[in-house]
Amino acid sequence: MARRRRQIEWSGVDEVGMVLSGLCLAHCLILPAAVVFVPQLAAFAPLHRLLGLMALLLGLLTLLPAYDAHRNTAVLALTLLGASCLATSCMAVADCCSTVLAWCAGEIPASEVSLAAVIRYLVAPVGALLLIASHAMNRSIGFQSPSRSRLRRRG
């Protein structure tokens, strides 16, 4: 018996996902520059994990069920790659965000910042960009005309 695909109602979930991923991206890119001028902003480093986790969870909770309906492998690949990047960065054992921000604030010398910490720090914005792209692709598939979109068809 053929498996019935669910009809998905799009009510702004992809837009919320893009905004959360965008906030994560902005936090990762703007905070190091801001810390140079206002070192006290380094206290906002834990926000990195919170934004990353929220973007990660919303991405997985919305995009994976949507894949079940539209079977677009590009959306699935972007989602999984972006989620992997965010999970790697946000769940790193060493707090790479604090290390990089301490270096930006001039509190520690560059020699104390490991290459691994810098790479983990840079992986988060890449993951956020990939999740933004996957939400945008998912949204565009969801809003195609009913005659061309497999999301709108039942069967």
BELBELTA-V164457 format. One record per backbone hydrogen bond with DSSP energy under -1.0 kcal/mol. NH is the residue of the N-H (numbers start at 1). CO is the residue of the C=O. If there is no record, write none. Layout:
# BELBELTA-V164457
NH	CO
NH	CO
This chain:
# BELBELTA-V164457
16	12
17	13
18	14
19	15
20	16
21	17
22	18
23	19
24	20
25	21
26	22
27	23
28	24
29	25
30	26
31	27
34	30
35	31
36	32
38	34
41	38
42	39
43	40
44	41
45	42
47	44
48	45
50	46
51	47
52	48
53	49
54	50
55	51
56	52
57	53
58	54
59	55
60	56
61	57
62	58
63	59
64	60
66	62
67	63
68	64
70	66
71	67
76	72
77	73
78	74
79	75
80	76
81	77
82	78
83	79
84	80
85	81
86	82
87	83
88	84
89	85
90	86
91	87
96	94
99	95
100	96
101	97
102	98
103	99
104	100
105	101
106	103
107	102
112	109
113	110
118	114
119	115
120	116
121	117
122	118
123	119
126	122
127	123
128	124
129	125
130	126
131	127
132	128
133	129
134	130
135	131
136	132
137	133
138	134
139	135
140	136
141	137
142	138
143	139
144	141
148	145
149	145
